Amino acid sequence: MRAVIQRVSSASVTIDGKQKSAIGRGLLVLLGVGHEDGPEDLEWLVKKIAGLRIFDDEAGVMNRSVVEVGGEALVVSQFTLMASTKKGNRPSYIEAAGHEKAIPIYEQFCEALSAAIGRPVGTGEFGADMKVALVNDGPVTICMDTKNK
């Protein structure tokens, strides 16, 4: 699994002109699922994201997690994170899991992250044409890959 985690002041997902989800201060997680990903990848990634200390403490040092600051989370599926750009200029998505595998893992990830942070997680819609808006706070953007623990 690959994730791009952004610390945000706000973020939202709009589909067909209607807002599907919106959050205030917290994390926007763009999530790509590979065909070799399994439960251990999901568990590791959820634990890392929930515990990621990228929010400021009272001294202005990034030392608090989303849980500690009472932040929210929005998770958006993004198969393009699995792109390979090794050959040519057209990305290959051969490493991305198909819908039959990716949808259940995406849904399990959202449920597990919700449990880990102790509040509901906003979502996009798998396979939809989504418009994602965000105000990146910092900016702070972190990339994680469960194959590079």
ROFILO-227570 format. One record per atom (N, C-alpha, C): residue in one letter; chain; atom name; x, z, y. Coordinates in pm, whole numbers, plus 50000, padded with zeros to 5 digits. Atoms other than C-alpha are relative to their C-alpha. Last residue first. Example, Ala and Ser with C-alpha at 12.3 -4.5 7.8 and 13.67 -1.06 7.14 Angstrom:
<sites>
S;A;N;49918;49994;49881
S;A;CA;51367;50714;49894
S;A;C;49923;50073;50109
A;A;N;50089;50000;49881
A;A;CA;51230;50780;49550
A;A;C;50090;50000;50120
</sites>
This chain:
<sites>
K;A;N;50018;49856;49975
K;A;CA;50900;50615;49972
K;A;C;50134;50057;50036
N;A;N;49876;49954;49937
N;A;CA;50955;50242;50009
N;A;C;49987;50147;50037
K;A;N;49892;50050;50086
K;A;CA;50692;50101;49769
K;A;C;50137;50038;50057
T;A;N;49986;49908;50114
T;A;CA;50432;50319;49941
T;A;C;50106;49952;49900
D;A;N;50018;50082;50120
D;A;CA;50494;50128;50262
D;A;C;50022;50090;49881
M;A;N;49968;49938;50129
M;A;CA;50461;50299;50598
M;A;C;49969;49903;49888
C;A;N;50028;50084;50116
C;A;CA;50473;50169;50956
C;A;C;50043;50073;49873
I;A;N;49917;49971;50117
I;A;CA;50448;50405;51255
I;A;C;49957;49906;49887
T;A;N;50040;50085;50111
T;A;CA;50318;50324;51604
T;A;C;50099;50021;49887
V;A;N;49943;49950;50125
V;A;CA;50329;50565;51899
V;A;C;49942;49914;49888
P;A;N;50062;50034;50127
P;A;CA;50275;50416;52243
P;A;C;50074;50062;49882
G;A;N;49854;49981;50010
G;A;CA;50254;50679;52379
G;A;C;50079;49884;50056
D;A;N;49953;49887;49922
D;A;CA;49881;50672;52311
D;A;C;50149;50019;49979
N;A;N;49889;49938;50070
N;A;CA;49767;50331;52190
N;A;C;50059;50106;50091
V;A;N;49909;49957;49895
V;A;CA;49432;50256;52350
V;A;C;50109;50078;49929
L;A;N;49934;49870;50003
L;A;CA;49246;50062;52088
L;A;C;50077;50024;50128
A;A;N;49952;49965;49867
A;A;CA;49006;49777;52024
A;A;C;50066;50137;49992
V;A;N;49947;49864;49994
V;A;CA;48953;49616;51686
V;A;C;50056;50022;50140
K;A;N;49930;49990;49873
K;A;CA;48730;49310;51666
K;A;C;50041;50146;50015
M;A;N;50009;49879;49918
M;A;CA;48635;49259;51306
M;A;C;50078;49984;50129
D;A;N;49923;50039;49882
D;A;CA;48561;48940;51114
D;A;C;49982;50113;50100
A;A;N;50072;50046;49881
A;A;CA;48437;49106;50796
A;A;C;50098;49954;50107
G;A;N;50023;50144;50000
G;A;CA;48627;49122;50466
G;A;C;49928;49945;50122
F;A;N;49907;50080;50078
F;A;CA;48599;49499;50426
F;A;C;49958;49853;50002
E;A;N;50078;50056;50111
E;A;CA;48390;49648;50702
E;A;C;50090;49903;49927
G;A;N;50040;50136;49969
G;A;CA;48559;49880;50948
G;A;C;49910;49954;49888
T;A;N;49953;50113;50080
T;A;CA;48572;50250;50900
T;A;C;49962;49868;50065
G;A;N;50064;50125;49964
G;A;CA;48545;50580;51082
G;A;C;50059;49886;49919
V;A;N;49908;50104;49957
V;A;CA;48663;50887;50894
V;A;C;49918;49876;50036
P;A;N;50028;50139;50039
P;A;CA;48445;51195;50864
P;A;C;50101;49903;50060
R;A;N;50106;50058;49918
R;A;CA;48614;51533;50916
R;A;C;49975;49856;49955
G;A;N;50113;49910;49982
G;A;CA;48841;51775;50732
G;A;C;49892;49948;50093
I;A;N;50002;49961;49859
I;A;CA;49167;51586;50776
I;A;C;49878;50086;50033
A;A;N;49871;49944;49957
A;A;CA;49247;51570;50403
A;A;C;49997;50046;50146
A;A;N;49984;49866;50059
A;A;CA;48884;51524;50293
A;A;C;50127;50067;50053
S;A;N;50104;49915;49941
S;A;CA;48838;51232;50533
S;A;C;50012;50143;49949
L;A;N;49951;49966;49866
L;A;CA;49170;51085;50419
L;A;C;49900;50090;50071
A;A;N;49890;49905;50015
A;A;CA;49054;51103;50056
A;A;C;50055;50042;50136
E;A;N;50054;49872;50046
E;A;CA;48720;50938;50132
E;A;C;50109;50106;49992
C;A;N;50079;49945;49889
C;A;CA;48885;50659;50335
C;A;C;49942;50137;49964
F;A;N;49905;49957;49897
F;A;CA;49145;50601;50063
F;A;C;49925;50066;50115
Q;A;N;49941;49874;50047
Q;A;CA;48877;50590;49795
Q;A;C;50097;50056;50103
E;A;N;50105;49897;49990
E;A;CA;48689;50324;49995
E;A;C;50051;50136;49955
Y;A;N;50025;49977;49858
Y;A;CA;49006;50116;50042
Y;A;C;49897;50113;50017
I;A;N;49885;49921;49953
I;A;CA;49092;50155;49672
I;A;C;49984;50033;50148
P;A;N;50008;49861;50049
P;A;CA;48740;50046;49570
P;A;C;50116;50086;50048
I;A;N;50115;49928;49942
I;A;CA;48755;49743;49804
I;A;C;49989;50142;49947
A;A;N;49972;49946;49867
A;A;CA;49110;49635;49709
A;A;C;49884;50081;50057
K;A;N;49911;49884;50006
K;A;CA;49058;49594;49335
K;A;C;50012;50067;50137
E;A;N;50045;49914;50109
E;A;CA;48757;49361;49317
E;A;C;50087;50125;49985
H;A;N;50113;49913;49961
H;A;CA;48840;49217;49659
H;A;C;49963;50101;49892
G;A;N;50127;50067;49983
G;A;CA;49177;49080;49547
G;A;C;49890;50101;50032
A;A;N;50098;49983;50108
A;A;CA;49496;49274;49601
A;A;C;49874;49921;50033
A;A;N;50122;49928;49964
A;A;CA;49749;49135;49847
A;A;C;49906;50007;49881
E;A;N;49984;49858;50035
E;A;CA;50089;49036;49703
E;A;C;49875;50083;50031
I;A;N;50007;49986;50145
I;A;CA;50000;48663;49701
I;A;C;50011;50147;49955
Y;A;N;50072;49874;50023
Y;A;CA;49931;48673;50075
Y;A;C;49986;50029;49851
S;A;N;50060;49997;50134
S;A;CA;50189;48411;50172
S;A;C;49936;50136;49979
P;A;N;49990;49880;50084
P;A;CA;50262;48364;50541
P;A;C;49931;49982;49864
R;A;N;50134;49959;50038
R;A;CA;50295;48009;50676
R;A;C;50011;50121;49907
N;A;N;50065;49935;49887
N;A;CA;50622;47959;50862
N;A;C;49857;50043;49970
G;A;N;50081;50078;49908
G;A;CA;50847;47872;50573
G;A;C;49938;50083;50111
K;A;N;49982;50146;50003
K;A;CA;50969;48106;50303
K;A;C;49907;49935;50100
K;A;N;49866;50038;50044
K;A;CA;51029;48481;50328
K;A;C;50025;49850;50008
T;A;N;49958;50107;49909
T;A;CA;50720;48557;50537
T;A;C;50138;49948;49963
S;A;N;49858;50028;50020
S;A;CA;50537;48767;50281
S;A;C;50034;49882;50090
A;A;N;49942;50134;49985
A;A;CA;50205;48905;50395
A;A;C;50149;49998;49968
M;A;N;49929;50030;50124
M;A;CA;50074;49238;50261
M;A;C;50071;49865;50005
L;A;N;49882;49913;50006
L;A;CA;49982;49356;50611
L;A;C;50083;49973;49874
T;A;N;49884;50071;49944
T;A;CA;49754;49052;50625
T;A;C;50125;50086;50006
F;A;N;49921;50061;50106
F;A;CA;49514;49232;50387
F;A;C;50124;49930;50055
Q;A;N;49928;50113;49942
Q;A;CA;49393;49450;50674
Q;A;C;50094;49941;49896
S;A;N;49932;50078;50104
S;A;CA;49133;49713;50598
S;A;C;50066;49879;50064
V;A;N;50041;50139;50002
V;A;CA;49056;49930;50902
V;A;C;50079;49927;49892
V;A;N;49923;50078;50097
V;A;CA;49070;50309;50892
V;A;C;49941;49860;49992
L;A;N;50072;50124;50023
L;A;CA;48960;50515;51194
L;A;C;50088;49915;49909
A;A;N;49931;50112;50062
A;A;CA;49075;50875;51218
A;A;C;49904;49884;49982
E;A;N;50084;50084;50084
E;A;CA;48985;51174;51434
E;A;C;50083;49890;49937
G;A;N;50019;50141;49971
G;A;CA;49191;51451;51584
G;A;C;49914;49928;49899
G;A;N;50142;50029;50014
G;A;CA;49150;51826;51554
G;A;C;49966;49855;50030
V;A;N;50056;50025;49867
V;A;CA;49499;51880;51694
V;A;C;49851;49969;49994
E;A;N;49972;49889;49909
E;A;CA;49631;52049;51379
E;A;C;49940;49980;50139
V;A;N;50079;49884;50043
V;A;CA;49464;51798;51147
V;A;C;50015;50113;50102
V;A;N;50137;50029;49961
V;A;CA;49607;51500;51335
V;A;C;49907;50115;49964
S;A;N;50067;50104;50077
S;A;CA;49949;51656;51286
S;A;C;49860;49976;50056
R;A;N;50132;49965;50054
R;A;CA;50154;51849;51540
R;A;C;49939;49880;49927
N;A;N;49983;49898;50102
N;A;CA;50526;51843;51631
N;A;C;49868;50040;49934
M;A;N;50086;50047;50110
M;A;CA;50575;51555;51869
M;A;C;50023;50090;49879
V;A;N;49923;50054;50111
V;A;CA;50733;51765;52145
V;A;C;49904;49954;49890
G;A;N;49989;50144;49983
G;A;CA;50550;51819;52475
G;A;C;50083;49932;49893
A;A;N;49873;50030;49932
A;A;CA;50621;52194;52478
A;A;C;50019;49850;50021
E;A;N;50006;49951;49861
E;A;CA;50256;52279;52401
E;A;C;50128;49973;50079
D;A;N;50031;49857;49996
D;A;CA;50271;52055;52091
D;A;C;50001;50043;50146
D;A;N;49921;49905;49924
D;A;CA;50253;51677;52109
D;A;C;49953;50144;49982
F;A;N;50074;49954;49882
F;A;CA;50099;51469;51833
F;A;C;50080;50110;50067
I;A;N;49976;50093;49890
I;A;CA;50315;51270;51589
I;A;C;49917;50035;50124
R;A;N;49991;49921;49877
R;A;CA;50357;51517;51304
R;A;C;50037;49911;50118
L;A;N;49907;50062;49907
L;A;CA;50237;51313;51007
L;A;C;49997;50070;50135
G;A;N;49898;49904;49958
G;A;CA;50059;51555;50774
G;A;C;50098;49948;50103
A;A;N;50066;49877;49954
A;A;CA;49735;51360;50732
A;A;C;50101;50100;50053
I;A;N;50071;50027;49875
I;A;CA;49930;51032;50715
I;A;C;49937;50127;50055
K;A;N;49905;50027;49892
K;A;CA;50180;51155;50456
K;A;C;49929;49980;50134
K;A;N;49928;49875;49969
K;A;CA;49916;51313;50232
K;A;C;50096;49980;50117
V;A;N;50095;49909;49933
V;A;CA;49694;51004;50247
V;A;C;50071;50128;50043
L;A;N;50022;50050;49865
L;A;CA;49991;50778;50165
L;A;C;49904;50090;50078
W;A;N;49879;49983;49919
W;A;CA;50105;50981;49865
W;A;C;49974;49962;50146
E;A;N;49977;49857;49977
E;A;CA;49755;51009;49720
E;A;C;50120;50025;50090
L;A;N;50107;49950;49913
L;A;CA;49682;50636;49760
L;A;C;50025;50147;50036
D;A;N;49972;50055;49867
D;A;CA;50014;50530;49609
D;A;C;49900;50055;50101
E;A;N;49885;49926;49949
E;A;CA;49960;50766;49313
E;A;C;50041;49950;50139
P;A;N;50035;49867;49950
P;A;CA;49610;50628;49260
P;A;C;50117;50078;50060
G;A;N;50085;49916;50084
G;A;CA;49724;50267;49225
G;A;C;49976;50136;50063
D;A;N;50027;49866;49950
D;A;CA;49886;49976;49407
D;A;C;49902;50075;49910
E;A;N;49933;49901;50085
E;A;CA;50020;49677;49210
E;A;C;49972;50144;50042
H;A;N;50054;50004;50136
H;A;CA;49770;49426;49354
H;A;C;50067;50098;49905
G;A;N;49935;50098;50087
G;A;CA;49858;49532;49706
G;A;C;49946;50006;49859
V;A;N;49994;49960;50140
V;A;CA;49629;49710;49954
V;A;C;50061;49887;49918
G;A;N;49990;50114;50091
G;A;CA;49678;49677;50329
G;A;C;50019;50050;49858
L;A;N;49963;49979;50140
L;A;CA;49558;49949;50564
L;A;C;49998;49871;49920
L;A;N;50021;50134;50055
L;A;CA;49545;49956;50946
L;A;C;50057;50005;49859
V;A;N;49920;50037;50117
V;A;CA;49515;50323;51038
V;A;C;49957;49861;49956
L;A;N;50052;50126;50050
L;A;CA;49400;50420;51388
L;A;C;50093;49960;49886
L;A;N;49918;50101;50066
L;A;CA;49481;50785;51438
L;A;C;49918;49877;49965
G;A;N;49973;49993;50144
G;A;CA;49341;51049;51670
G;A;C;50090;49888;49953
R;A;N;49860;49969;50031
R;A;CA;49194;51102;52014
R;A;C;50020;50011;49849
G;A;N;49923;49959;49884
G;A;CA;48849;50942;52042
G;A;C;50144;50022;49957
I;A;N;49942;49866;50000
I;A;CA;48688;50746;51764
I;A;C;50062;50027;50136
A;A;N;49919;49970;49883
A;A;CA;48456;50448;51728
A;A;C;50051;50142;49988
S;A;N;49939;49867;49996
S;A;CA;48285;50277;51439
S;A;C;50079;50016;50128
K;A;N;50014;49940;50133
K;A;CA;48059;49977;51372
K;A;C;50049;50144;50000
Q;A;N;49895;49903;50031
Q;A;CA;48007;49860;51732
Q;A;C;49971;50068;49867
K;A;N;50051;49863;50015
K;A;CA;47782;49557;51732
K;A;C;50113;50094;49961
G;A;N;50047;49947;49873
G;A;CA;47888;49216;51869
G;A;C;49944;50141;49995
D;A;N;50114;50079;49951
D;A;CA;47912;49056;51525
D;A;C;49939;50060;50126
I;A;N;50027;50111;50092
I;A;CA;48144;49334;51407
I;A;C;49873;49930;50049
T;A;N;50125;50070;49971
T;A;CA;48303;49581;51651
T;A;C;49989;49881;49906
V;A;N;50015;50124;50076
V;A;CA;48566;49835;51552
V;A;C;49863;49943;50032
S;A;N;50132;50038;50049
S;A;CA;48675;50112;51788
S;A;C;50009;49870;49922
A;A;N;49997;50124;50077
A;A;CA;48976;50308;51906
A;A;C;49859;49970;49951
S;A;N;50129;50047;50049
S;A;CA;49048;50588;52151
S;A;C;50020;49873;49921
S;A;N;50092;49921;49917
S;A;CA;49340;50796;52279
S;A;C;49857;49966;49963
V;A;N;50085;50060;49900
V;A;CA;49537;50652;51991
V;A;C;49926;50104;50083
R;A;N;50060;49886;49930
R;A;CA;49831;50737;51769
R;A;C;49922;49942;50116
Q;A;N;49983;49995;49855
Q;A;CA;49885;50423;51565
Q;A;C;49932;50125;50054
I;A;N;50070;49884;49945
I;A;CA;49944;50410;51191
I;A;C;50029;50004;50149
V;A;N;49951;49988;49863
V;A;CA;50034;50078;51031
V;A;C;49914;50108;50062
A;A;N;50084;49951;49891
A;A;CA;49982;50106;50659
A;A;C;50076;49994;50132
R;A;N;49931;50001;49872
R;A;CA;50110;49932;50351
R;A;C;49904;50047;50106
M;A;N;50084;50000;49883
M;A;CA;50000;50000;50000
M;A;C;50089;50000;50124
</sites>
